[in-house]
Amino acid sequence: MKTTLILLISIALLGAGCSTNQNLTNNTTNNPPTNSTTNQAAEQPASGTSLDLSGKGLTSIPAYVFSMSNLEYLDLSNNKLTGAPQSQIGQLKNLKSLNLSENQLTGLPAELGQLKKLETLNVSHNSLTGLPNELGNLTQLKTFDVSGNSYSTQDLDGIAAKLTKTQIRH
């Protein structure tokens, strides 16, 4: 009965020109309700090229994200990410924009340097103390925002020397 009601509501919304971010029937029948913000954000959304997980209270990147091979835009800003993002982030080969701002990151994985299509990288307002030299491999990078961090100037100078066409905000 509950599934039928949700399906009818979904059809009515779609018929009225509204769209939903997730399949409501799958969300309610396959995934039990939870009060944890982190767990809710970890539920796998519909596939696409853009994923906004900003402000979800995440302490790490949900594992399903790394299997989203078509992902081009990923927003993980304003969470509680600590340490460094998982090295699997290097698997997101189609990523064009990555926003990791407003977290508590202290490092970045060298695997970010494998994201050859990346055009925008925002790691502003974290607790970064160093930057991997591999960021210099991001030859398509147009904007790199590292402001609000206590990174090594020597690290940034080495990266900037390789990314002569990149606007660096520091």
N, C-alpha and C positions, 0 to 999 in steps of 0.2 A: 504494500500500500504506500509506504513512505517513498520507495523508489519510483513508483508510478507518479506520485504527486510532484516529486522533484523533476522528473522527466517532462511533465506537463508544464511546469513553471519554466523550465529551460526552453521548451518549444515556444511558449508565449513570449519570452524575452527575445528570442532570436527573431520571431515573426514581427516584433515591434521595432526591429532595427538595433537592438541591444546585442552586445556580445559578452561572453563570459571568458574569463582567463583560464578556467579549468573546467573539465567535464564534471558537472555537479554530481551526476549519479556515481561515477567512479570515486569521487572524493568522499562521498558520504557512505557508500556501501563497502568499499575496499579498505578505507583508512579510518580507523577508529578515531573519535574526537579526542582531542588532547588540549590541555591548558598551557602547555609549554610552547612559548614563542619559537624557540629553537627547533623543536620537533615539527611544528607546523610549517616552518620555512623549509624543512628538509624533505617535505613531500614533493615528489617529482611533478613539475608542471607539464602542460602540453608542450610538445616540441616546437621550436621556432628558432629564429636567429637572434632574439633579444631576451635577456633575462634580468629582471630587476629584483634583487634580494636585499636592497638597501633598508636599513633600519629594522632588521628582523631580530636583532640580539644574537646573531650567530657568533660562535666562538671558533668555528672552523668552516671551511667551504664544504657544503654537502657533497658526498661522493658522486651522486648522479650527475652533477655539473660536468665532471670530467669526461663523461660519455656523450655529451651533447656536441657532436662533431661539426654541426652547422652553425654553432653559436658565433655571432659576430660582435655582439654588444653585451657586456657583463658588468652589472653594477652591484658591488658589494660594499658600498660606502655606508658609513654610520652604523657599524656593527661593533662587535667586541672581539674581532680577530686579533690574535696575539702570535708572537713568534714570527714565523714566516709562512706564507701560503704553501700548501702542499706542492711538491715537485710535479705532480700530475698536471698542474696548470699548463705545462709545456705541451700537453696533448691537444690543446684547443687551437689547432693550426689555422682556423679561419677567423680568429678573434681580431677585430679591428679597434675595439675600444674596451679598456679595462679600467674600472674605477674602484680603487681600494682605499680611498680617502676616509679620514675620520674614523680610524681604527686604532689599535694599539700594537701595530706591527713593529718588530724590532729588526727584521731582515726581509730580504727578498730572495727567492730561489734563483739560481743561475739559469734554470729552465725557462725563465721569462724570455731569455735571449733567443729561444727557438720560435717565438711567435712572430714570424717574418712578415705577416700582414698587419701587425699592430700599428695603428696610426696615432692613438691617444692612450697615454698611460698616466693616470692620476694616482699618486701615492702620498698626496699632501696630508699634513696633520696626523702623522703617526709618530712613532718613536724610533725611526730608522737611524742607525748609527753608521751603517756602511751600505754601499751599493755594489752589486756584482758587475764586474767588467763586461760580462756577456750582454748587458743592456746596450752596449755599443754595436751589437749585431742587428739591432732593430732599425734597419736602413729606411723603412717606410714611415718611421715615427715622425709625426708632425708636431705633436705637443707632448711634453714630458713635464709634469708638475710634481715637484719634490719639495715644495714650500712647507714650512712648519715642521721640519725635521732637523735633527742634529747629526746629519751625515758627514762623512769625511769629504772635505773640499777636494782632496787629492783624487778620491774615487770619482766625483762628479767631473772633474777636469779631464780625466782619462776617457770617460764616456762621451763628454761633449766634443772632444777632439775627433771622435769617429762620427758623430752625428751633427755635422756642420749645417744641415738644413732643418734641424729640429729646434723649435722654440722651447727653451727650457725655463721654467718658472721656479725660482729658488729664493 
